[in-house]
Amino acid sequence: MDSADRPSTRLATRLAFVVAGFGIACWAPLVPFAKQRLGVDDATLGLLLLCLGIGSVAAMLATGPLSARYGSRPVIIAGGVGLAVMLPFLSVVSNSVALGGALLLFGAALGSIDVAMNVHAVEVERAASRPLMSGFHALFSIGGFVGSLLMTTLLSAGVGALPGTLIAAVIMLAAMAGAAPRLLRSSKADEGPMFVRPQGIVLLLAGLAAAIFLAEGAMLDWSALLITDKGLAARDQGGLGYILFAIAMTAGRLGGDALTSRIGDRKTLIWGGLLAVGGFTVLLLAPVKLVALTGFLLIGFGASNIVPVYFRLAGAQRAMPSALAVGAITTIGYAGVLVGPAGIGFLAHVIGLPFAFWMLAGLVALVPLTAGIITGRRS
């Protein structure tokens, strides 16, 4: 049996996705504590949080080439261990410079494992000769849910931020210790160039992935304001829409591999994109709360398997090394998440938040429109 197709290798890949989701989710409940500890205002906190994104993107730019040259295993291990080591520092640093530096390193660890685990997942899926990518991405979401729940529970129970993060760090290190010996020793290491400019199909895949990442980010950052401004939910219930979206996204990915195996990549993109656009339409036009909220479910189910398909197609294309292609898609997509919230805010100020969401629906509509092109019109 090819080492890439061993159950132990698939388990190691799943653990990497869980650790990545778990690690970033453990940080989210710590943000208010960090703000209080440093005594900074919202503007300063926003600049500090930007350090996490800058660190992630900088690391992503380097991780694709490093994975192509040396394999993804060492990068996954370094990224996972880096998340575990840096998390406790985020709970104790006492000045803005130190927190900014810690967030840069934490973001670099996150960006590294994010790219490398997808490179590794492409190789494992290719060896299995069946879709696995949606299931891997579902475990990122599950890891995020567990991490947020654990940290919130510990903090609510009176456990301090430092002890709580140390507990989380031990869990991540244990998971990485279990994954490390089972990861591929070399995820198809490439002796070619370290950097290749994204072009052709890779550039198209990256742009489409960025559109979906942007839509996902808008669900997190702006959906509560959208439904409360429309009078569809009270202010204290504004998060209900994102909860429904996240549940649908995770459920869709858990069943996504079986679905894609049955209907193929092209139909997955067509029907997923149409379902997501339909969800935006329901959300924006339905006058009744319960009907409008079903829009979040439709968007979540529709979008759930689009990005995993794009990663699989990036691994299969021949325009550039697959590791570099996956790195390009991850980096450009994540850049969309960083720029997206500010862009949506600007559009909301100029044309209103509902119209900004209609523009998101237009971007998502590109998914079914381009499905035939990027899949070569395969089933």
C-alpha positions in Angstrom: 0.0 0.0 0.0 1.3 3.5 -0.9 2.3 5.3 2.3 0.1 8.2 1.2 -3.0 5.9 1.1 -2.5 4.4 4.6 -5.2 5.0 7.2 -2.6 6.3 9.6 -1.5 9.0 7.0 -5.2 10.1 6.6 -5.5 10.2 10.4 -2.4 12.4 10.6 -3.8 14.7 8.0 -7.1 15.0 9.9 -5.2 15.8 13.1 -3.3 18.6 11.4 -6.6 20.2 10.3 -8.1 19.8 13.8 -5.0 21.5 15.4 -5.2 24.4 13.0 -8.9 25.1 13.7 -8.5 24.4 17.4 -5.5 26.8 17.8 -7.0 29.8 16.1 -10.3 29.3 17.9 -8.6 29.2 21.3 -7.3 32.8 20.6 -10.7 34.3 19.9 -12.1 34.2 23.5 -8.8 35.7 24.7 -9.2 39.0 22.7 -11.3 40.8 25.4 -8.8 39.8 28.1 -5.9 41.1 26.0 -7.7 44.4 25.4 -8.3 44.8 29.1 -4.8 43.8 30.1 -3.2 46.2 27.7 -5.7 49.0 28.3 -5.9 49.9 24.5 -8.8 51.3 22.5 -10.6 49.6 19.7 -8.5 51.2 17.0 -5.2 50.1 18.6 -6.6 46.6 19.1 -7.6 46.4 15.4 -4.1 47.3 14.4 -2.7 44.6 16.7 -5.1 42.0 15.3 -3.9 42.9 11.8 -0.5 41.6 12.9 -2.0 38.1 13.0 -3.1 38.4 9.4 0.2 39.9 8.2 2.1 37.1 9.8 -0.2 34.5 8.2 0.1 35.9 4.7 3.9 36.4 5.0 4.2 32.7 6.0 1.9 31.5 3.3 4.0 33.2 0.7 7.0 31.1 1.8 5.2 27.9 2.8 4.1 26.8 -0.7 7.7 27.0 -2.1 9.1 25.3 1.0 6.6 22.5 0.8 7.3 22.1 -2.9 11.0 21.8 -2.2 11.2 19.9 1.1 7.8 18.3 1.5 4.9 19.4 3.7 5.7 17.3 6.8 8.3 19.6 8.5 6.2 22.6 7.8 3.1 21.1 9.3 5.0 20.0 12.4 6.6 23.5 12.8 3.3 25.2 12.3 1.4 23.0 14.8 4.1 23.3 17.4 4.4 27.0 16.8 0.6 27.5 17.5 0.9 25.5 20.7 4.0 27.4 21.9 2.8 30.9 21.1 -0.8 30.6 22.4 0.2 30.9 26.1 2.3 34.0 25.3 -0.8 35.7 23.9 -2.4 35.3 27.3 0.3 37.0 29.3 2.1 39.7 27.2 1.6 43.0 28.9 2.4 45.7 26.2 1.3 46.4 22.7 4.7 45.7 21.1 5.0 42.3 22.7 1.4 41.3 21.7 2.0 42.5 18.1 5.1 40.4 17.9 3.4 37.4 19.4 0.5 37.7 17.0 2.9 37.9 14.1 4.5 34.6 15.1 1.2 33.0 15.9 -0.1 34.1 12.5 3.0 32.8 10.8 2.5 29.4 12.5 -1.2 29.4 11.4 -0.3 30.4 7.8 2.4 27.7 7.6 0.2 24.8 8.8 -2.8 26.1 6.7 -0.9 25.8 3.4 1.2 22.8 4.3 -1.8 20.7 5.5 -3.7 21.4 2.3 -0.6 20.4 0.2 -0.4 17.2 2.2 -4.1 16.6 1.9 -3.9 16.9 -1.9 -1.2 14.2 -2.0 -3.2 11.9 0.3 -6.4 12.4 -1.7 -4.6 11.7 -4.9 -3.2 8.5 -3.5 -6.6 7.4 -2.3 -8.2 8.1 -5.8 -11.3 9.4 -4.1 -12.5 12.7 -2.7 -11.3 13.4 0.9 -10.8 17.1 0.9 -14.2 18.1 2.2 -13.8 15.8 5.2 -10.5 17.3 6.0 -11.9 20.8 5.9 -14.8 19.8 8.0 -12.4 18.8 10.7 -10.9 22.3 10.7 -14.4 23.6 11.5 -14.9 21.0 14.2 -11.5 21.8 15.7 -12.5 25.5 15.8 -15.8 24.6 17.5 -14.1 22.5 20.2 -11.3 25.0 20.7 -13.7 27.9 21.2 -15.9 25.8 23.5 -13.0 24.6 25.6 -11.5 28.0 26.1 -14.8 29.7 26.8 -15.7 26.9 29.3 -12.4 27.2 31.1 -12.5 31.0 31.3 -16.2 30.9 32.5 -15.2 28.4 35.2 -12.6 30.8 36.6 -9.6 29.2 35.2 -7.1 31.9 34.3 -6.1 32.7 30.8 -2.6 31.3 31.2 -3.6 28.0 32.7 -6.3 27.7 30.1 -4.0 28.3 27.2 -1.4 25.9 28.7 -4.1 23.2 28.8 -5.0 23.9 25.1 -1.3 23.9 24.2 -0.8 20.5 25.8 -3.7 19.1 23.7 -2.3 20.6 20.5 1.2 19.2 21.2 -0.3 15.8 22.0 -2.2 15.8 18.7 1.0 16.8 16.8 3.0 14.1 18.5 0.4 11.6 17.3 0.4 13.1 13.7 4.2 13.7 13.2 5.4 10.1 12.7 2.4 9.3 10.4 2.8 12.3 8.0 4.4 11.7 4.6 8.1 12.0 4.8 8.1 13.8 1.5 4.8 15.2 0.0 6.1 14.8 -3.5 9.1 17.2 -3.0 9.8 19.2 -6.1 13.3 20.1 -7.3 11.9 22.8 -9.6 11.8 26.6 -9.0 11.0 27.8 -5.5 8.7 30.6 -6.9 6.4 30.5 -9.9 4.0 33.3 -10.7 0.4 32.1 -10.6 -1.1 32.0 -14.1 -3.8 30.5 -16.1 -6.1 28.1 -14.4 -4.3 28.6 -11.0 -5.0 32.3 -11.1 -8.6 31.7 -11.9 -9.0 29.1 -9.1 -7.3 31.6 -6.7 -9.7 34.4 -7.6 -12.7 32.2 -7.3 -11.5 30.8 -3.9 -11.0 34.4 -2.8 -14.6 35.2 -3.7 -15.9 32.3 -1.5 -13.6 33.2 1.3 -14.9 36.7 1.1 -18.5 35.5 1.3 -17.6 33.3 4.3 -15.9 36.3 6.0 -19.0 38.5 5.4 -21.1 35.9 7.1 -19.0 36.2 10.2 -18.4 39.9 10.2 -21.6 41.4 8.8 -24.5 38.9 8.8 -25.6 39.9 12.4 -25.8 43.6 11.4 -27.7 42.7 8.3 -30.5 40.8 10.0 -30.8 43.2 12.9 -30.9 46.2 10.6 -33.7 44.5 8.6 -35.6 43.8 11.8 -35.4 40.1 11.3 -33.8 39.5 14.7 -33.3 41.3 18.0 -29.8 42.6 18.7 -29.0 39.8 21.2 -30.0 37.2 18.6 -27.9 38.7 15.8 -25.4 35.8 15.9 -28.1 33.2 15.1 -27.6 33.5 11.4 -23.9 32.8 11.5 -24.5 29.8 13.8 -26.9 28.3 11.2 -24.4 29.1 8.5 -21.5 27.4 10.4 -23.6 24.3 11.2 -24.6 23.9 7.5 -21.0 24.5 6.4 -19.7 21.8 8.7 -22.5 19.3 7.9 -22.1 19.9 4.2 -18.4 19.2 4.4 -18.9 16.0 6.4 -21.0 14.6 3.6 -19.2 16.4 0.8 -16.7 13.7 -0.1 -19.5 11.1 -0.7 -21.5 13.7 -2.7 -18.6 14.7 -4.9 -17.8 11.0 -5.5 -21.3 10.6 -6.7 -21.9 13.6 -8.9 -18.3 14.8 -9.7 -16.5 18.2 -9.3 -18.3 20.1 -12.0 -21.8 19.3 -10.7 -20.7 20.0 -7.2 -19.6 23.5 -8.2 -22.7 24.2 -10.3 -25.3 23.0 -7.7 -23.3 24.3 -4.8 -22.9 27.8 -6.3 -26.6 27.9 -7.3 -27.7 26.9 -3.9 -25.5 29.5 -2.2 -26.8 32.2 -4.6 -30.3 31.1 -3.8 -29.5 31.4 -0.1 -28.4 35.0 -0.6 -31.6 35.7 -2.5 -33.8 34.2 0.3 -31.9 36.1 3.0 -32.2 39.4 1.2 -35.7 39.2 0.0 -37.7 37.1 2.5 -39.8 39.4 4.8 -40.3 36.7 7.4 -37.6 35.9 10.0 -37.8 32.1 9.8 -37.7 32.1 6.0 -34.9 34.6 5.8 -32.8 32.5 8.3 -33.1 29.5 6.0 -30.9 31.6 3.6 -28.0 31.1 6.0 -28.5 27.3 5.8 -28.6 27.4 2.0 -25.5 29.5 1.8 -23.6 27.2 4.2 -24.7 24.0 2.4 -24.0 25.5 -1.0 -20.6 27.0 -0.2 -19.4 24.1 1.9 -17.7 22.0 -0.8 -16.6 24.7 -3.3 -13.2 25.5 -1.8 -12.3 21.8 -1.2 -13.0 21.2 -4.9 -10.8 24.1 -5.8 -7.9 22.7 -3.8 -8.3 19.3 -5.5 -8.3 21.0 -8.9 -5.1 22.9 -7.9 -3.4 19.7 -7.1 -4.4 18.2 -10.4 -3.4 21.0 -12.8 -0.1 21.1 -14.6 0.5 24.8 -15.1 2.7 24.9 -12.0 3.8 22.6 -9.2 0.8 21.6 -7.1 2.4 22.7 -3.8 2.9 26.2 -5.2 -0.6 26.2 -6.7 -2.2 25.3 -3.3 0.0 28.0 -1.6 -1.2 30.6 -4.1 -4.9 29.7 -3.7 -4.6 29.8 0.1 -2.7 33.1 0.2 -4.9 34.9 -2.2 -8.0 33.5 -0.6 -6.8 34.5 2.9 -6.0 38.0 1.6 -9.6 38.2 0.5 -10.7 37.4 4.0 -8.4 40.2 5.3 -9.4 42.8 2.8 -13.1 41.7 2.6 -14.5 43.1 5.9 -13.2 46.6 5.2 -14.4 46.4 1.6 -17.9 45.3 2.7 -17.9 48.1 5.2 -17.0 50.7 2.5 -19.7 49.4 0.2 -22.2 49.3 3.0 -21.5 53.0 3.6 -21.8 53.9 0.0 -24.7 51.7 -1.3 -26.0 50.1 1.9 -25.4 46.7 3.4 -28.1 44.8 1.5 -26.7 45.9 -1.8 -23.2 44.9 -0.7 -24.6 41.4 0.0 -26.1 41.4 -3.5 -22.7 42.0 -4.9 -21.4 39.0 -2.8 -24.1 37.0 -4.4 -22.9 38.1 -7.8 -19.3 37.0 -7.0 -20.6 33.6 -5.8 -22.5 33.3 -9.1 -19.2 33.1 -10.8 -18.7 29.6 -9.4 -21.4 27.8 -11.5 -20.6 30.0 -14.5 -17.0 28.9 -14.5 -17.4 25.3 -13.4 -17.2 23.9 -16.9 -14.0 25.9 -17.7 -12.0 24.9 -14.6 -13.1 21.2 -14.7 -12.6 20.8 -18.4 -16.4 20.1 -18.5 -15.9 16.8 -16.7 -18.8 15.3 -14.8 
